[in-house]
Amino acid sequence: MAFTLDFDQISLADVPSVGGKNASLGELYRKLRPYGVGVLDGFAVTADAYRWFLAQNGLGGRIGSILLGLDVEDVTDLAERGAEVRDLILGSSLPDDLRAPIVDAYRRLCTRLGREPELAVRSSATAEDLPGASFAGQQETFLNVRGVDDLLRSVRGCIASLFTDRAISYRARHGFDHMDVALSVGVQPMVRSDLGSAGVIFTLDPESGFRDVVVISSAYGLGEMVVQGSVNPDEWVVFKPTLEHASRPIVSRRLGGKDVRLGYGEKGGGTVKMQTSEAERGRFSLADEDVLTLARWACMIENHYSTLAGHPQPMDIEWGKDGLTGDLFILQARPETVHSAKTAGAMAESYRLTGGHGLPLLTGQAVGERIGSGRARVIRGVGDLASVCPGDVLVAEITDPDWEPVMRRAAAIVTDKGGRTAHAAIVSRELGLPCIVGTGNATTLVEDGADITVCCAEGSEGHVYEGNIQYSVERMEMPDTPAAQTAMMLNVGDPAQAFRLAALPNNGVGLVRLEFIVARHIGIHPMALIRYPELADPSAVRDIAMRIGQEEPREFFIRLLSEGIGRIAVAFYPKPVIVRTSDFKTNEYARLVGGAEFEPDEENPMLGFRGASRYYDPRYQEGFALECAALLRVRRDMGLTNVKVMIPFCRTPEEGKKVVEVMAANGLCQGETGLQIYAMCELPSNVISADAFLQVFDGFSIGSNDLTQLVLGIDRDSGTVAHLFDERSDAVRAMIASAIASARRAGKPIGICGQAPSDYPEFATWLVEQGITSISLNPDAVMTTTAVVAAAEARLREIGAGGAVPIQGARTAETIDA
C-alpha cells in the first residue's frame, strides 16, 4: 500500500489510486513531456492515504451518519451537514505513518528541482475528470503553499474538500456512494503565472461543439480567476487543419477586460486579488507565438487521449505561463464532456424569439444557444440563494461552485464577470441552460423580481430583454449531407454564427457579405483609417482612436476583416466559401465612422458609385487594397484556400479585367493556389454579355434581387412600387435562364445567392430544371428547400428515364471546385 507516487510512476490506468487529475498529469509527464509538451514534475498522495487517514481517525462511520437521509434539494440542510463533515476532518490530525511518506516525497521533489519551491496542492477525486462524470471545481486547490507544515495543512484541506456542498450534491445526483469515492492530492511546484498569465484551452468550440478549432482563453495572474469567472479573459481561436503548415492559423481573437489578477500574498503564502493597469487591460495577455505553441500541445494531447480511448476525444485543458522564465506549462487535462457525447445526425434544436421586444437591457457573451425567461433573482451573497425558486433567472457577479444545487433550478444564468470558460459557463452547458457572462453590470441594471428573457440564440452576443418574451423551439433530425445533387449552399453574414450553421447539411457557402463584417465588427470607413489622423471631422478622429487603441489603423481593418472571413471559412473548410467584396452604396459607406468625408452625395446610390467601379477608382482604390490584404491573409497566412472571391455590380467585361488586375497587384492572382474569382450576375449587361464576362471570371452567381430591380425598373428600396417586385416574373426568369445557358456553354459554374429560392419553393424547382449549378440559401430555409430540390431532381430523372430531357444541372460541390 503506497501512500505517495511520483508522477513518473503514474499513468491513466492509475485513476483508482490517484484520481483523474493526477492520473492525467502522470500520463502527460511520462508520455508527452518527452515530445516537448511542458509538464511539471510532482507527486501524488494516494487514495490509499486518504482511506488510511479516515480509518486511523475513525471518521468513516461518523461521516456516513452525518450524511444519512440528506436531501440535497434542501440547500440549508446541505450546507449545515457539509460544514459538519469538513470540520470533523479538519479537526483530525495526519497519522505519523502518513506524514512521513508525504514529507519524504516532498524532499525528493526538492532534490530533483534543486530548490525548495512554492507549491500548488490540488485535489484529485477518483470519480472526477472522467467521461460522463466530470464537474467544474468540485474540490479545493491551494496555491503558493510554502514549506512542510503548510503542505500538510493543505493536504488535509483537500481531503476535507471532498465534502464540499457541491461535491456532496454531485455524488448524490450521479449515484455515487459518498464512501466509495476517495481523494488523492497532487503536489507540484508553482508556475509563476502570478507574474505571467494563465487560462483554459478547449480542443473544440465550447458553444457549438465544432471540432476543427482550438479555443484558448487567457488572463494575467494565476489561472483560478479564469476558471472561477472572476475576470473576462482574452480569447483566441486557432484552426487545427492548417496549424502545422500555415504561418498564421489564428482565425479570430477577442480582447478581454482582465481588470483583476490573482497574485502571491505579500507575506507568507496564499494569494491575493489585485487590479491590473490600464496598459495591461489594453493589450493581449499572450503573444501569438505562445498561442500557437499551446494550440499545438493541445492537439498532441487530444490525439494521445483519442488514441487511448479509441475514438475522438476533445479535451478541456488548463495552462500557465511562468512570468520569470517565459516557459509554458500544461497544468491539467481532462476529457470534455458536454459535446463529446453528441453524434452526427443527432436531433438539433433551434431557438428563436417570436414575441416583440425592445432594445436589450444589457449584453454579454452568449453561452448555450438557447433562450430562457423568468423572474430575476439577484444574488449578492450566499444568504440570497435560498430565495431562488425553480424557473427563476439567477443574476450574480460570478457563480460559485457551491451554488450548483441552486443553479440547476434556474431557467437561465446571467453574470457580471467571466468568459466562455468561467464556472458559470461550464456548468450552464452541462445543465443545458442559457447563460450570459461578462455583462459588466447585470446585478446593477436588473431589478430583483422583474421578469426578464435571456437570449443566447442571436449569435455570440447574448441579450437580456425586459419581460417574458415568447420564443419557439424547433427540433429537427440533422443529416450529415444534403439530400440533393445540386450543391446546396448557405448565405452567411455573421462570423459568430458560422460554427453553428456549419452543422446544417450544406455544400459550402455561396455568399459571404463582406460589408456585414465591416459594418458590425469594424464600423470605420476604410479610407478614414488610411487617412487617420488627418481627417476633417475631429469627432471621427476621437472615435477612431477609441476603437483602434494602440493598433496601427490599417492593421486594425485587415485583422478584423480577415478574422471575420477566416472564421466562416474555417467553419466550412474544405468546402468552398465564396466571399463577395464590399458592396456598400455611398449612403451606407457615409454612415461608417469618418465615411461622410469620402463619399459623394448621390441622387440614386443604388445605381451609383458601388461595387466593381470603386475598386480601381483613385477615390477608393486604397480602401480596396485593404480588402485584398485581408483576403490574402486568409488564403495565404491562415491557409484557407477554400475561399473564393466574388465581384459585385460589375458593369462591363472591361471593368472586370481592371478589377482582376488590381487584385493581382495586391497579391490576389487569379489561379494562384487555386484562387477563383467569380462575378455577381445581377445586371442585364451581365446576362447579355455573359460570354465575354465568363472569359474574365471563373464563374457566376446570380443576384436575383438586383437583377429583378434592373430588369423590371424597380427601386427595391422604394415602398411605393414594392408590390411589383417579383423574381418569378417572365422577364426575370428569361434573363436567369439565359445566364445559366451561357455558363453551361462556357463550362463554368453558376449559382444563385439571391432571396428568391429561399422564399419560393417553386422557384427553386424551376432553377433545377434550368440546370443551375448551386443554390445558396438563407440558413432557415436550407432544410425545406433541399427537400424541394431533391424532389425536383427525382422527377427529372424519372422523365429522363422515360425518354424525355434528363436532368441537366445537378452538380456537386466538387464540380464547383473543378
C-alpha positions in Angstrom: 0.0 0.0 0.0 1.8 3.2 -1.3 0.8 6.5 0.3 2.7 8.6 -2.4 3.6 8.1 -6.0 5.9 10.3 -8.1 4.5 11.4 -11.5 6.9 9.2 -13.4 5.2 6.3 -11.7 1.7 7.3 -12.7 -0.4 6.7 -15.9 -4.1 6.9 -16.8 -4.6 3.4 -15.6 -4.0 4.6 -12.0 -7.3 6.6 -11.6 -8.4 4.3 -8.7 -5.2 5.1 -6.9 -4.6 8.8 -7.7 -7.8 10.2 -9.2 -8.5 11.6 -12.6 -6.5 14.8 -12.3 -3.3 13.1 -11.1 -3.6 10.2 -13.4 -3.8 12.6 -16.3 -0.8 14.6 -15.1 1.2 11.5 -14.8 0.2 10.4 -18.3 1.3 13.7 -19.7 4.5 13.8 -17.7 5.5 10.3 -18.9 4.2 10.2 -22.5 4.1 13.8 -23.9 6.8 15.7 -21.9 9.5 13.8 -23.9 7.9 15.3 -27.1 8.2 18.9 -25.9 4.9 19.4 -24.0 5.6 21.4 -20.9 4.5 19.4 -17.9 5.9 19.9 -14.3 7.3 17.2 -12.1 5.4 16.3 -9.0 3.9 13.6 -6.8 0.5 12.3 -5.6 -0.7 11.5 -2.2 -2.8 8.4 -3.0 -6.3 7.3 -2.3 -4.9 4.7 0.0 -3.5 7.5 2.1 -7.0 9.1 2.2 -8.6 5.9 3.4 -5.9 5.3 5.9 -6.5 8.9 7.3 -10.2 8.2 7.7 -9.6 4.8 9.3 -7.0 5.9 11.7 -9.2 8.7 12.9 -12.4 6.6 12.9 -14.1 9.1 10.5 -15.9 6.8 8.0 -18.9 5.8 10.1 -19.2 9.3 11.6 -19.3 10.9 8.1 -21.9 8.3 7.0 -24.1 9.1 10.0 -23.9 12.8 9.3 -25.0 12.4 5.7 -27.6 9.8 6.3 -31.0 10.9 4.9 -29.7 14.1 3.4 -32.0 15.8 0.9 -29.6 17.7 -1.4 -32.5 19.9 -2.6 -32.6 21.4 0.9 -29.8 23.9 0.5 -29.7 24.9 4.1 -29.6 21.3 5.4 -26.9 20.5 2.8 -24.7 23.4 3.9 -25.0 22.5 7.6 -24.2 18.8 7.1 -21.3 19.6 4.7 -19.8 22.0 7.2 -20.1 19.5 10.0 -18.2 16.8 7.9 -15.5 19.3 6.9 -15.0 20.5 10.5 -14.7 16.9 11.6 -11.9 16.2 9.0 -10.0 19.5 9.6 -10.1 18.7 13.4 -8.3 15.4 12.9 -4.6 15.0 12.6 -2.5 13.2 10.0 -1.0 10.0 11.5 2.8 9.9 11.7 3.0 6.9 9.3 1.2 9.1 6.8 3.1 12.3 7.4 6.5 10.7 6.9 6.0 9.5 3.3 4.4 12.8 2.3 7.5 14.7 3.7 9.8 12.2 2.0 8.1 12.7 -1.4 8.4 16.5 -0.9 12.1 16.2 -0.1 12.7 14.1 -3.2 10.9 16.6 -5.4 13.0 19.4 -3.9 16.1 17.4 -4.7 15.0 16.8 -8.3 14.3 20.6 -8.8 17.4 21.7 -6.9 15.3 24.1 -4.8 12.5 24.3 -2.3 9.6 25.7 -4.4 6.3 27.2 -3.6 3.7 24.5 -4.2 0.3 24.0 -5.9 -1.6 21.4 -3.9 -4.6 20.1 -5.9 -7.5 17.7 -5.1 -7.9 14.7 -7.4 -11.0 12.6 -6.7 -11.3 9.1 -8.0 -14.6 9.9 -9.8 -13.7 13.2 -11.4 -12.4 14.2 -14.8 -13.8 11.1 -16.3 -16.0 10.9 -19.5 -19.6 11.2 -18.3 -18.5 12.0 -14.7 -17.0 15.5 -14.6 -18.0 18.7 -12.9 -16.3 22.0 -12.7 -14.5 22.9 -9.4 -15.7 20.2 -7.0 -12.8 20.1 -4.7 -10.3 22.7 -3.5 -6.9 23.8 -4.7 -4.3 25.6 -2.6 -1.7 27.8 -4.2 1.5 29.3 -3.1 1.9 26.7 -0.4 5.3 27.1 1.4 7.2 24.5 3.5 6.3 21.2 5.1 3.8 22.4 7.6 1.8 24.4 5.0 1.9 21.4 2.7 0.5 19.1 5.4 -2.3 21.5 6.2 -3.2 21.8 2.6 -3.3 18.0 2.1 -5.8 17.9 5.0 -7.8 20.8 3.4 -8.0 18.9 0.1 -9.3 15.8 2.0 -12.0 17.9 3.7 -13.0 19.4 0.3 -14.2 16.0 -0.9 -17.3 17.0 1.2 -17.9 20.5 -0.2 -21.6 21.1 -0.7 -21.2 20.9 -4.5 -19.3 17.6 -4.3 -21.9 16.0 -1.9 -24.7 17.2 -4.2 -22.9 15.9 -7.3 -22.3 12.4 -6.0 -25.9 12.1 -4.8 -27.3 13.1 -8.2 -25.0 10.8 -10.1 -25.5 7.8 -7.9 -22.0 7.6 -6.3 -21.9 6.4 -2.7 -20.1 9.0 -0.6 -17.8 6.5 1.0 -17.0 4.8 -2.4 -15.3 7.9 -3.8 -11.8 8.6 -2.5 -9.5 11.5 -2.8 -5.9 11.8 -3.9 -3.8 15.0 -3.6 -1.4 16.3 -6.4 1.7 18.3 -5.4 3.7 20.3 -8.0 5.9 23.4 -8.0 4.0 26.6 -8.7 4.2 28.0 -12.2 4.8 31.7 -11.6 1.8 32.7 -13.7 1.1 35.3 -11.0 3.8 37.2 -12.9 2.7 35.9 -16.3 -0.7 34.6 -17.5 -2.8 31.5 -17.4 -6.1 30.2 -18.7 -8.1 27.4 -20.3 -8.0 25.5 -23.6 -10.7 23.6 -25.3 -9.9 21.5 -28.4 -13.3 22.3 -29.8 -15.6 25.3 -29.8 -17.3 25.1 -26.4 -20.6 26.6 -27.7 -21.3 24.8 -30.9 -19.1 21.7 -30.4 -17.3 22.5 -33.7 -14.2 20.3 -33.5 -11.8 21.7 -36.0 -10.6 24.6 -33.7 -8.7 25.1 -30.5 -10.1 27.8 -28.3 -7.7 29.4 -25.9 -8.5 31.9 -23.1 -6.0 33.8 -21.1 -5.8 36.5 -18.3 -3.0 37.9 -16.2 -2.1 36.1 -13.0 -2.9 32.7 -11.6 -5.5 30.8 -13.6 -8.1 30.4 -10.8 -9.5 33.8 -11.9 -10.3 32.5 -15.4 -11.8 29.2 -14.1 -13.9 30.9 -11.5 -15.2 33.5 -13.9 -13.8 36.5 -11.9 -12.3 38.0 -15.0 -13.2 38.5 -18.6 -10.3 36.8 -20.4 -8.7 37.3 -23.8 -9.6 34.6 -26.3 -8.1 33.1 -29.5 -9.5 30.6 -32.0 -6.9 28.5 -33.9 -7.7 26.3 -36.9 -6.4 22.7 -36.4 -6.2 21.6 -40.1 -3.7 24.3 -41.1 -1.9 24.6 -37.7 1.2 22.8 -38.9 1.7 24.5 -42.3 0.0 27.9 -42.2 2.0 30.9 -40.9 -0.9 32.4 -39.1 -3.7 29.9 -38.4 -5.2 32.2 -35.7 -8.6 32.9 -37.2 -10.1 35.2 -34.5 -9.2 36.9 -31.2 -11.1 38.9 -28.7 -9.5 41.3 -26.2 -11.0 40.7 -22.7 -11.3 43.2 -19.8 -8.8 41.5 -17.4 -9.4 44.1 -14.7 -8.0 41.9 -11.9 -5.3 39.3 -11.4 -4.6 36.8 -8.7 -1.1 37.0 -7.3 1.0 35.9 -4.4 0.2 37.3 -0.9 2.8 39.9 0.2 3.7 38.0 3.4 3.9 34.2 3.7 1.8 32.0 1.4 -1.6 32.3 -0.1 -2.9 34.5 -2.8 -4.5 38.0 -3.2 -6.5 39.8 -5.9 -5.0 43.0 -7.3 -6.0 45.4 -10.0 -4.4 45.3 -13.4 -3.1 48.5 -15.0 -4.8 50.3 -17.9 -1.9 49.3 -20.2 -2.3 45.6 -19.3 -6.1 45.7 -20.0 -5.5 47.3 -23.4 -3.2 44.6 -24.7 -3.4 40.8 -25.1 -2.0 38.7 -22.2 -0.4 36.2 -24.5 1.8 36.6 -27.7 0.7 34.8 -30.9 3.7 32.5 -30.7 2.6 31.3 -27.3 -0.9 30.8 -28.6 0.3 28.6 -31.4 2.5 26.6 -29.1 -0.4 26.0 -26.7 -2.6 25.0 -29.7 -0.1 22.5 -31.0 0.3 21.0 -27.5 -3.5 20.8 -27.1 -3.7 18.9 -30.4 -1.0 16.5 -29.3 -2.9 15.9 -26.0 -6.2 15.4 -27.9 -4.6 13.0 -30.3 -3.0 11.0 -27.5 -6.2 10.7 -25.5 -8.2 9.9 -28.6 -5.8 7.0 -29.4 -6.1 5.7 -25.8 -9.9 6.0 -26.0 -10.3 4.5 -29.4 -12.4 7.4 -30.6 -12.1 11.2 -31.0 -11.7 12.8 -27.5 -11.9 16.6 -27.3 -10.1 17.9 -24.2 -10.5 20.6 -21.6 -7.0 21.8 -20.6 -5.6 24.3 -18.1 -2.3 26.0 -18.7 0.0 28.7 -17.2 2.9 30.8 -18.4 5.8 31.4 -15.9 6.4 35.2 -15.8 10.0 34.6 -14.6 11.2 32.2 -17.2 8.7 32.7 -20.0 8.0 29.0 -20.1 4.6 27.5 -20.8 3.1 24.6 -18.9 0.1 22.3 -19.0 -1.5 22.2 -15.5 -4.4 19.9 -16.1 -6.1 17.9 -18.9 -9.4 16.2 -18.8 -11.9 14.9 -21.4 -14.5 17.4 -22.5 -17.9 16.0 -21.6 -20.7 18.3 -22.9 -20.2 17.9 -26.7 -18.1 14.7 -26.8 -21.2 12.5 -26.4 -23.0 14.1 -29.3 -23.1 12.2 -32.6 -23.5 13.3 -36.2 -27.1 13.2 -37.4 -28.5 13.8 -33.9 -31.5 15.8 -33.1 -30.8 19.6 -33.3 -32.6 22.4 -31.5 -33.1 25.8 -32.9 -34.4 28.6 -30.6 -35.9 31.8 -31.9 -37.7 34.8 -30.3 -41.2 35.1 -31.7 -42.6 37.8 -29.5 -42.0 41.5 -29.8 -39.3 43.2 -27.7 -37.3 46.4 -27.4 -33.6 47.0 -27.2 -31.6 44.7 -24.9 -31.4 45.8 -21.3 -27.8 44.5 -21.3 -25.4 42.3 -23.3 -22.6 39.9 -22.8 -21.1 36.7 -24.1 -23.7 34.1 -25.0 -23.4 30.5 -23.7 -25.7 27.7 -24.8 -27.5 28.9 -27.9 -30.8 28.7 -26.0 -33.5 31.1 -24.6 -34.9 31.2 -21.1 -37.1 33.6 -19.2 -38.4 34.0 -15.7 -38.2 36.1 -12.5 -34.8 37.7 -11.9 -33.1 36.7 -8.6 -30.2 39.0 -8.0 -27.7 37.1 -5.7 -25.4 39.3 -3.8 -24.3 36.7 -1.2 -24.8 33.1 -0.2 -27.7 34.1 2.0 -29.7 35.0 -1.1 -29.5 31.5 -2.6 -32.5 30.2 -0.6 -34.7 32.7 -2.5 -34.1 31.1 -5.9 -37.1 29.1 -7.0 -37.5 26.7 -9.9 -37.7 28.7 -13.2 -36.0 31.9 -11.8 -33.2 33.6 -13.7 -30.1 33.7 -11.4 -28.2 37.0 -11.7 -24.9 37.4 -9.9 -21.4 38.9 -10.1 -20.0 35.4 -10.6 -21.2 32.0 -9.6 -19.5 29.8 -7.1 -19.1 26.0 -7.4 -21.0 25.6 -4.2 -24.1 27.1 -5.9 -24.6 24.1 -8.2 -27.6 22.7 -6.4 -29.4 26.1 -6.8 -28.1 26.7 -10.4 -29.9 23.6 -11.7 -33.2 25.1 -10.6 -32.7 28.2 -12.7 -34.2 28.9 -16.2 -31.1 30.9 -17.1 -28.0 32.5 -15.6 -26.5 36.0 -16.0 -23.2 37.2 -14.6 -21.3 40.5 -14.4 -17.9 38.9 -14.9 -16.4 35.9 -16.6 -15.7 34.5 -20.1 -16.8 31.4 -22.0 -14.6 29.1 -19.8 -15.8 30.5 -16.5 -17.5 28.3 -13.9 -21.0 29.7 -14.8 -20.4 28.9 -18.5 -19.2 25.4 -18.0 -21.9 24.4 -15.6 -24.6 26.0 -17.7 -23.5 23.9 -20.7 -23.6 20.8 -18.6 -27.1 21.7 -17.3 -28.4 22.8 -20.7 -29.1 26.4 -19.5 -28.8 29.6 -21.5 -26.2 31.8 -19.8 -24.7 35.2 -20.5 -21.4 36.0 -18.9 -19.4 39.2 -18.7 -22.3 41.7 -18.9 -20.4 44.1 -16.6 -23.4 45.4 -14.7 -26.3 42.9 -14.6 -26.5 43.0 -10.8 -27.0 46.8 -11.1 -29.3 47.0 -14.0 -31.6 44.1 -13.4 -34.3 44.6 -10.8 -34.7 41.7 -8.4 -38.1 40.1 -9.0 -38.5 41.6 -12.5 -39.4 39.3 -15.4 -36.6 39.1 -18.0 -35.7 37.0 -21.0 -32.2 35.7 -21.6 -31.5 35.1 -25.3 -28.3 33.2 -26.4 -29.8 32.4 -29.8 -28.7 35.6 -31.7 -25.0 35.0 -32.2 -22.0 35.2 -29.9 -23.5 38.3 -28.2 -26.2 37.3 -25.6 -29.1 39.7 -24.9 -31.1 40.2 -21.8 -34.6 41.7 -22.6 -37.2 43.0 -20.2 -40.3 40.9 -19.8 -41.2 37.3 -20.6 -40.9 37.2 -24.4 -42.4 34.4 -26.4 -40.0 32.1 -28.2 -40.1 28.9 -30.3 -38.0 25.8 -30.2 -37.6 23.8 -33.5 -36.3 20.3 -33.2 -35.1 18.5 -36.3 -33.0 15.5 -37.3 -29.8 16.6 -38.9 -28.5 14.6 -41.8 -24.7 14.7 -42.5 -25.0 15.9 -46.1 -27.7 17.4 -48.3 -30.1 15.0 -50.0 -29.9 16.9 -53.3 -27.3 16.5 -56.0 -27.4 20.3 -56.8 -24.9 21.9 -54.5 -27.0 23.4 -51.6 -25.0 26.2 -50.1 -25.6 28.8 -47.4 -25.7 32.6 -47.2 -23.7 33.5 -44.1 -23.2 37.0 -42.9 -22.3 36.8 -39.2 -19.0 35.1 -38.4 -20.3 34.4 -34.9 -22.9 32.1 -36.2 -20.6 30.2 -38.6 -19.7 27.2 -36.4 -23.4 26.6 -35.5 -24.5 26.9 -39.1 -21.8 24.6 -40.4 -23.8 21.7 -38.7 -26.6 22.2 -41.2 -26.5 20.0 -44.3 -24.6 22.0 -46.9 -22.0 22.0 -49.7 -20.3 25.2 -48.6 -21.1 28.9 -48.5 -22.4 30.6 -51.6 -22.3 34.2 -50.3 -20.4 35.9 -47.5 -21.3 39.6 -47.5 -18.1 41.4 -46.6 -20.0 44.6 -45.8 -21.7 42.9 -42.9 -18.4 42.2 -41.2 -17.2 45.8 -42.0 -20.3 47.4 -40.6 -20.7 45.3 -37.5 -17.2 44.4 -36.4 -15.1 47.3 -37.7 -17.5 50.3 -38.1 -14.9 52.6 -39.7 -14.7 53.7 -43.3 -11.5 52.1 -44.8 -10.3 55.4 -46.3 -10.8 57.1 -42.9 -8.3 54.6 -41.4 -5.9 55.2 -44.3 -6.0 59.0 -43.8 -6.2 58.9 -40.0 -5.5 61.1 -38.1 -5.6 63.7 -40.9 -9.4 63.9 -41.0 -11.6 66.9 -41.2 -14.0 65.7 -38.5 -12.4 65.8 -35.0 -15.2 63.6 -33.6 -14.3 60.9 -36.1 -10.7 61.1 -35.1 -11.6 60.7 -31.5 -14.0 57.8 -32.3 -11.4 56.0 -34.4 -8.7 56.5 -31.7 -11.0 54.9 -29.1 -11.8 51.9 -31.3 -8.3 51.0 -32.6 -6.4 51.7 -29.3 -2.7 51.3 -29.9 -3.1 49.2 -33.1 -1.9 50.6 -36.5 -5.1 51.7 -38.3 -4.6 49.6 -41.5 -3.7 46.5 -39.4 -6.9 47.1 -37.4 -9.0 46.8 -40.5 -7.1 43.9 -42.1 -7.0 41.9 -38.9 -10.7 42.2 -38.0 -11.8 41.6 -41.6 -9.5 38.6 -42.1 -10.6 37.1 -38.8 -14.3 37.5 -39.7 -13.8 35.9 -43.1 -11.5 33.3 -41.6 -14.0 32.2 -39.0 -16.6 31.5 -41.7 -14.0 29.8 -44.0 -12.8 27.6 -41.1 -16.4 26.5 -40.2 -17.0 25.1 -43.7 -13.4 24.0 -44.6 -12.6 22.4 -47.1 -15.9 23.2 -48.8 -15.9 26.3 -51.0 -16.7 29.7 -49.3 -17.4 32.5 -51.7 -16.7 35.9 -50.3 -18.3 38.9 -52.1 -16.1 42.0 -51.8 -17.7 45.1 -50.4 -21.0 46.3 -51.9 -21.9 49.2 -49.8 -23.8 52.0 -51.5 -22.4 55.5 -51.0 -25.1 56.5 -48.5 -24.2 53.3 -46.5 -20.5 53.9 -46.6 -21.1 57.5 -45.4 -22.7 56.2 -42.2 -19.5 54.5 -41.2 -17.2 56.4 -38.8 -15.3 59.0 -40.9 -17.2 58.0 -44.1 -19.0 61.2 -44.9 -15.7 62.8 -45.9 -15.0 60.3 -48.6 -18.5 59.6 -50.2 -20.3 61.7 -52.8 -23.9 62.7 -52.3 -25.8 60.8 -55.0 -29.4 61.1 -56.0 -29.7 57.3 -56.6 -27.0 55.4 -54.7 -28.4 52.1 -55.8 -27.2 52.8 -59.3 -24.2 54.9 -58.4 -20.6 54.5 -57.1 -20.8 50.9 -55.9 -19.3 47.5 -56.5 -16.5 47.0 -59.1 -16.4 50.6 -60.1 -14.9 51.6 -56.8 -12.1 49.1 -56.7 -9.9 50.7 -59.4 -11.1 54.3 -58.8 -8.5 56.6 -57.1 -11.2 57.6 -54.6 -11.4 54.1 -53.1 -8.5 52.0 -54.6 -6.5 52.2 -51.4 -9.6 51.0 -49.4 -10.0 48.1 -51.8 -6.3 47.3 -51.2 -7.1 46.7 -47.5 -9.9 44.3 -48.5 -7.4 42.4 -50.7 -4.8 42.3 -47.9 -7.4 40.7 -45.6 -8.4 38.1 -48.2 -4.7 37.4 -48.9 -4.1 36.9 -45.2 -7.0 34.4 -45.1 -5.8 32.4 -48.1 -2.0 32.6 -47.6 -1.3 33.1 -43.9 -4.3 31.1 -42.5 -4.1 28.5 -45.2 -7.8 28.8 -46.1 -7.6 28.3 -49.8 -11.2 27.2 -49.9 -12.0 30.9 -50.0 -13.1 32.2 -53.4 -13.7 35.9 -54.3 -16.8 37.3 -55.9 -17.0 40.8 -57.5 -20.4 42.6 -57.3 -22.0 45.1 -59.6 -19.5 44.7 -62.5 -21.0 46.7 -65.4 -18.7 45.7 -68.3 -16.2 42.9 -69.1 -13.5 45.6 -69.4 -14.3 46.8 -65.8 -14.0 43.1 -64.7 -10.5 42.9 -66.3 -9.4 46.1 -64.4 -10.6 44.6 -61.1 -8.7 41.4 -61.7 -5.6 43.4 -62.5 -5.9 45.5 -59.3 -6.4 42.3 -57.3 -3.3 40.8 -58.8 -1.3 43.9 -58.0 -2.4 43.4 -54.4 -1.3 39.8 -54.3 -4.5 38.0 -55.2 -3.6 36.5 -58.6 -6.3 34.5 -60.3 -5.4 30.8 -60.5 -2.6 31.1 -58.0 -3.0 28.5 -55.2 -6.3 27.7 -56.8 -7.8 31.2 -56.4 -11.1 31.5 -58.4 -12.7 34.9 -59.0 -16.4 34.9 -59.6 -18.7 37.8 -60.7 -22.2 38.5 -59.5 -24.7 38.1 -62.4 -27.1 40.9 -61.3 -27.1 43.4 -64.2 -28.8 42.9 -67.6 -25.4 43.6 -69.1 -24.0 40.5 -67.2 -26.6 38.4 -69.0 -26.4 39.9 -72.4 -22.6 39.9 -72.5 -22.3 36.7 -70.4 -19.9 35.0 -72.8 -17.5 37.9 -72.5 -17.8 38.1 -68.7 -17.2 34.4 -68.4 -13.9 34.8 -70.2 -12.8 37.1 -67.4 -14.3 35.3 -64.4 -14.3 31.7 -63.2 -18.0 31.6 -62.6 -21.3 33.4 -62.0 -23.5 33.8 -59.0 -27.0 35.2 -59.8 -28.0 38.1 -57.6 -31.8 37.8 -58.1 -32.6 40.9 -56.0 -30.6 43.5 -58.1 -31.3 41.6 -61.3 -35.1 41.8 -60.7 -35.0 45.6 -59.9 -33.0 46.4 -63.0 -35.0 44.1 -65.4 -38.3 45.5 -64.1 -37.1 49.0 -63.5 -38.0 49.0 -59.8 -36.0 50.6 -57.0 -36.1 47.7 -54.4 -35.7 50.3 -51.6 -38.9 52.0 -52.6 -42.0 51.0 -50.7 -44.2 52.8 -53.4 -43.6 50.2 -56.1 -42.6 47.3 -53.9 -45.7 45.3 -54.8 -44.4 45.0 -58.4 -41.1 43.4 -57.3 -41.2 39.7 -58.2 -38.3 37.5 -59.1 -40.7 35.0 -60.7 -41.8 37.3 -63.5 -41.4 36.0 -67.0 -38.8 38.7 -67.9 -36.6 37.9 -64.9 -36.8 34.2 -65.5 -35.8 34.7 -69.1 -32.7 36.6 -68.0 -31.8 33.9 -65.5 -32.4 31.1 -67.9 -30.2 32.8 -70.5 -27.4 33.3 -67.9 -27.5 29.6 -66.9 -27.4 28.5 -70.5 -24.3 30.8 -71.2 -22.5 29.4 -68.2 -23.2 25.8 -69.2 -21.8 26.6 -72.7 -18.7 28.0 -71.2 -18.3 25.1 -68.8 -18.3 27.5 -65.8 -20.3 27.1 -62.6 -23.3 29.3 -62.0 -25.2 29.5 -58.8 -27.8 31.8 -57.3 -27.5 33.6 -53.9 -30.5 35.9 -54.1 -33.6 35.7 -51.9 -35.9 34.1 -54.3 -35.2 30.3 -53.8 -35.3 30.8 -50.0 -38.8 32.4 -50.3 -40.4 30.4 -53.1 -40.0 26.6 -53.3 -41.4 26.6 -56.9 -38.6 29.0 -57.9 -36.0 26.5 -56.6 -37.7 23.7 -58.6 -37.5 25.8 -61.7 -33.8 26.6 -61.2 -33.1 22.9 -61.0 -34.9 22.4 -64.3 -32.8 25.1 -65.9 -29.6 23.3 -64.8 -28.4 25.6 -62.0 -25.0 24.5 -60.5 -25.7 25.6 -56.9 -28.4 27.3 -54.8 -27.3 29.4 -51.9 -30.0 29.8 -49.2 -30.7 31.6 -46.0 -30.0 29.1 -43.2 -33.6 29.0 -42.0 -34.7 27.7 -45.5 -32.0 25.1 -46.2 -33.8 22.1 -44.8 -37.1 22.7 -46.6 -35.6 23.9 -49.9 -33.2 21.0 -50.0 -36.1 18.6 -49.9 -37.9 20.5 -52.7 -34.7 20.4 -54.8 -34.2 16.7 -54.2 -37.8 16.0 -55.2 -37.4 18.1 -58.4 -34.2 16.2 -59.3 -36.0 12.9 -58.8 -38.9 13.9 -61.1 -36.4 15.0 -63.8 -34.6 11.6 -63.5 -37.9 9.8 -64.0 -38.6 11.9 -67.1 -35.1 11.2 -68.4 -35.6 7.5 -67.9 -38.8 7.7 -69.9 -37.1 9.3 -72.9 -37.6 12.9 -72.2 -34.9 15.5 -71.4 -32.8 14.3 -68.5 -31.7 16.4 -65.5 -29.2 18.9 -66.7 -27.8 20.9 -63.9 -27.3 18.9 -60.8 -23.7 19.3 -60.0 -21.9 18.6 -56.7 -19.7 20.9 -54.7 -16.7 19.1 -56.2 -17.8 20.3 -59.7 -17.8 23.9 -58.4 -14.2 23.4 -57.3 -13.1 21.9 -60.6 
